[in-house]
């Protein structure tokens, strides 16, 4: 398995190098490429087949889509329907599996969007709006921007957006929310720079929060994207709005709890646990577990045993409590007590031998003189046990 992953990594690294070579050529010889599209795509096809004869069809076609976006992006004719049609024809012939135009249509639409040609971008993107939230939002953004461009003066001399275009944008956004379309990455964000799409995404998310204040999906989608992008500011803003509007939603409280932990805000995380316990039934184990988890990180014994008593009262599984006891002793610097707990776990729960063996090895690093090694061991331990406990307690991962 390791050899397969390594060979895949090398393969995609070489593919990336080839992509960059073609990108450089397109940037410096765009006019030449435009004049000789069949010849150019023939070179791309030959290069792929000669250098990567075993490349799977999906990766092969994705490479063609990526090159196509660059051709359209660099060409002075990239916004012309006739030229786009020629590119579609030649790129489509070069593909192996997907002889349809979906991938190329999306690349054409995104290129037009990047150039600010919202009128012509919209039809390309709208056809595939429900395949990927980013594409759907980009299509809605086109309608919204056209509404802003077609402003009419009102009676008081101010300007208001074109009502029909804005209605289109609203309908497209609420349809995405109804279908709960995820971000799937079919626009190839790993192979082309699509950071400029963020403006469209965040514009429409922000506006939709005003248009549809009772709809949770826009907040959820925004939080997930902000988390994936490492955008702390956006994530914090959306979480703040979320817990204010939907104060009893465990999804948002859960997200806020883990955000507070990431920010090393123990007080904030404790506040979220308190809010959870106020909103959830008394026998709900999820808030109790979060209290225990927080106690592991703060190593406050009184707090830990307070939540532990609640865990016992509400019948938290014994193996979960025993595992948390072991981790708490380790995090508190009591390795001897922790290893005794681990020994008891092995005896009482032999089915966990595979897991306890790994924990035993990690535990030895807690006394290492290298602080970096100790920190890594603590993170590995808490992450692994967190995954295990949440799985047993059926808390969403």
N, C-alpha and C positions, 0 to 999 in steps of 0.2 A: 504493500500500500504506500509506503514511504517513497519507494522508487517511482511509483506512478505519479505521485504528487510532485516530486522533484522534476520529473520529465515534463509534466504539464507546465510547471513554473518556467522551465527553460524554453519550452515551446512558445508560451505567450510572451516571454521576454523577447524572443527573436521576431515574433509577429509584430510586436510593438516597434522594434527597430526598423522593420520593413515599412510599417505604417509611417513612421517619421521620415523615412527616405522618400516615400511617395508624397507626403505632405510638403516636404522641401521642394521637390520637383514641381508640384502644382503651384506653389506660391511664386516660384521664379519663372514658370513657363505656362501661366494660366491661359494666355491667348492661344498658344500652340496646342494645349490640351483641348480647348474649345473647338478648334478647327479639325481636330483628328480624334474625335471621341471613340470611334471603333478601334482605331490603332491603340489608343491609350488603354482602353479597357482590355484589349488583347494582351498588352504588356502586363497588366495587373493579374489577369487570369493565368498567364504563363508563369509569372513569378511565384504565385501561390502554389500552382500545381507542381512546379519543379522543386521548390524549397520545402513545401509541406504536403507531400502526396497523401499523407494519412490524416490530414486535418478534417475534423468532422464537418458535416454540412452546415450546421448552425453557426459555427465559428467562421467558416468560409464565407457564408452569406453576410454575416455581421461585418466582416472586413470590407466587403463590397459596399455595404451601406455607409460605413465610416468614410471610405474614399469618396463616395458620392456626395456626402455632405461637404467635404472639403472642396470638391470641384465646384459645387454650386456657391459655396461661401466665397471663393476667390474670384469667380468669374464676374465680369462686368455684365454678363447676360443672365446672371443667376436669378433675376426676378422676372424674366420673360417666359411666358407660357410655352412658346415654341421651343425654346432652348431646354426648358425643364422636361418637356416631352421627349426630346432627343436623348437627354441624359437618362431618363427612365427606361427608354428602349434599350440603350446600350448596357446599362447597369443590370437590367433584367435578364439580358442574354448571358451575362457573366455569372449569374447566380446558379447554384446547383439545385437547391431544394425549393425555395420559395420563389417560383416564377411569377407570382403575383406582385403587385406594386406597393404593398402595404409599407414595407420598410423604406422604400425609396420615396413614397408619398410623404411619410413622416419627416424624412430628412429634408425634402423640398419645403414642407410647411414650416419646419423649424428655421430653415435658412431664411425664408421670407419674413418670419416673425423677427428674427435677429436684425434684419434690415429695416424693420419698421413698416413693412408692407402688410398691414393687418387684413386688408380687404382680400388679398389673394392668398394669404396664409390660411385663413379660416376654413375654406372648403377642404383643403388637404388634411388639416388636423381634425376637423369635426367628424370625419368618417371613422376615426379611430379613437374617439374621445373616451369610450368606455373600456378600452384595453389597458389604459394606464392613466392614473390620476393626473400626472404631470402633463400628459397630452391633452386630456380633457380640460384642465385648468388653463393651458395655453390657448386652447380654442375659445374658451370663455373670455379670456383676456383680450383676444382679438376683437370680439364683439364689444367689450367694455371700452376699449380704446377707440373703436370706431364711433361709439356713442359720444365719447369726449370730443372727438374731432368734428362731429356733426352737430355741434351745439347751436341752439336757436335762441335768439334773445326773447326773454319773457316780457310781460307788460311793464314790469318795474325796471327794465333795462339790464337786468342780470342775465346770465346765460344758464341754461339747464341742458343736461345731456339729451341726446336723441332717445326718446322713450322706447321705440321699437328695438333698437340695438341693445339698450340696457336690459330690456325685458328678455332678450335672447340670452344675454350673459347670466341673468338670474336663473332662467330655466335650465341652462346648462349646468350651473353649479348645484342646483337642488337635485337635478337628476343624478349627478355624481354622488351626492350624499345619499340619495335613495338606494342606489346600487352599491354604495360603500366600495367604490373602486379603489384599489390599492395602488401604490407606486411600485410598478414592476420593473422599471428600468429598460423598457423596450426601445427607448430612444438612445441607447448605448452611452450612458454617462461615463462608463469606464474607459471608453476609447476616444471620445471627443469631449472637448471642454464645453460643458453646458451650464456653467455657473451663471451665465447671463439669463438663464431661464428662471432663476430664483426671484428676479424682480416681478415677473408675471405671477409666479406662485404666491409670493407674500402679499402682493397687491390684492389678488382675488380672495385670499384667505381673510385678510383684514376687512375687506368690504363685505364679505359673506357673513362675518360676525355681526355686522350691523344689519344686513338684510335679513338674516335668519338667526336671531339671538337665542332661539330655543333648540337649535340644531347642534348636537354634540360632535358630529363627524368632522366638521372643519377644524375644531380644536384638536381632536384626536390625530387627524392627519398632520396638522402643523407641528404638534408635539413630536410625533414620530420622525418627521423630516428634520426638525431642529436637533433632535437627539442624534440622528444618523450623521448629520453634518457637523456636529460639535458646536452648534450655534447656541451658546449659553444664554445670551440676551433674549433671543426669540423664545427659547424654551421657558425661561423664567416668566416672561410676559404672558405667554399662553397659559401656563399653569396658574398664574395669578387670576386670570379671567375665568379659568375653568372652575376653580374651587369656590369662586364667588358666585358664579351662575349655577353650578351644579354641586353644591356643598356636600350632598349625600352620595355622590358617585364614587364607588370604590376604585374605578379605573383612574380617575383624576387624583384621588387621594393617594393611591398606590404610586402613581408617577411622581407626585410631589414628594412623597416619602423618600424614594430612591434618589431624587434630585437633591434633596437636603443632605442625604448621606454623601453623595458625590462631592458636594460643596463643603463637606466636613462641618456642617451646621447641626450639631447634636441637639441643640435647643429647639431648632426649627423642626427637626425630625420628631422630637418628643411631642411637640405641639400637634403634628399631623396624627401621631398615634392616639393622642387624646381625642382629637376630632373624630377619628375612626370609631373609637369606643363609644362616643356619644351617638353616632349615627347607626352603628350596627347592633344586631341583637346581642344580648349578654353572652350567649354561648358560642358566638362566632370566634373561631380560633385565629383568624387572619390578623386582627389587630394585636392579639396577645403575642403571636409569633413575631410581629414587627417590634414589639416592646422588648422581647427577648433578644432579638437580633441587635437592636440598638445597644442593649446592655452588654453584649459581647464586645462591641467596639469601644464603649466607654469604660468597661470593666468595673462598673459600680455594682458591688455585691448586693447591697440592699435593694436596689432597683431590680436586679436580675431575679432575686428570690421572690420579690413581690409578684413579678409576672409569672415566675415558675409556679407559684401557688395557684394562680389563676389557670395556668395550663393544666395542672393536675385536677382542679375543680371541674374543668370543662372537658376532661377526658382526652387531652392531647396524647397521641400514641407514645408509648413508652420509649420506643427506639429513637423518636425525635428528641424527647427530653434528655435521654441519656447522651445522645450525640451533642446536643447543645451544652450539657454539663461538661463534657470533655473539652469542647472548644473554649468554654468560659475559663476553665482552669489553665489551659494553655495560654490564652490571651492575657491572663492575670499573672503569668510568670510562674505558675505552680505546675511544673512539668511532671513531677513525681505523681501528684494527685491525678493529673490528666491521664497519665499512662495507666494508672490503676483503673480509672473509669473505662479506658479503652479495653483493658483486659476483661472487664465485666461485660462490655458490649459484645466482645468476641464470644464470650461464653453464652450470653443470653440470646444473641441474634447471630447465629453462625452463617445465616444467609448473607450477612453484610461483610463477610471476611474480605472480599475483594476491596471494599471501600475502607475498612479499618486498617488494612495493610498499607494502603496508600497514605492514610492519615499518620500512621506510625512513622513512615519515612519522612513525611513533611515535618512532623513534630521535632525531629532531631535538628532541623535547621533553626529552630526557635532559640537555641543557645549558641548559635554561630557568632563568631567575633565580627563578621562582615554584616554591617547594618542593612546593606542593600539586600543581601540574601535573606535576612530575617524578615524584612518588609515583604519580599516576594512570597516567602513561605506563609506569612499571615494572610496575604491576599488570596493565595491559592487555596488555603484552608477554608477561609470564610466564604469564598465564592462557591467552592465545591459543596460545602455543607448547606449553604443557602439553596443551591439547586436541588439537593437531595430533600431537604425539609419541605420546600415548596411543592415538590413533586408528590410527596407522601400526603401533605395537607391539601393537595389539589388547589393550590394558590397559583394563578396564572403566572407563567414564566416570561 
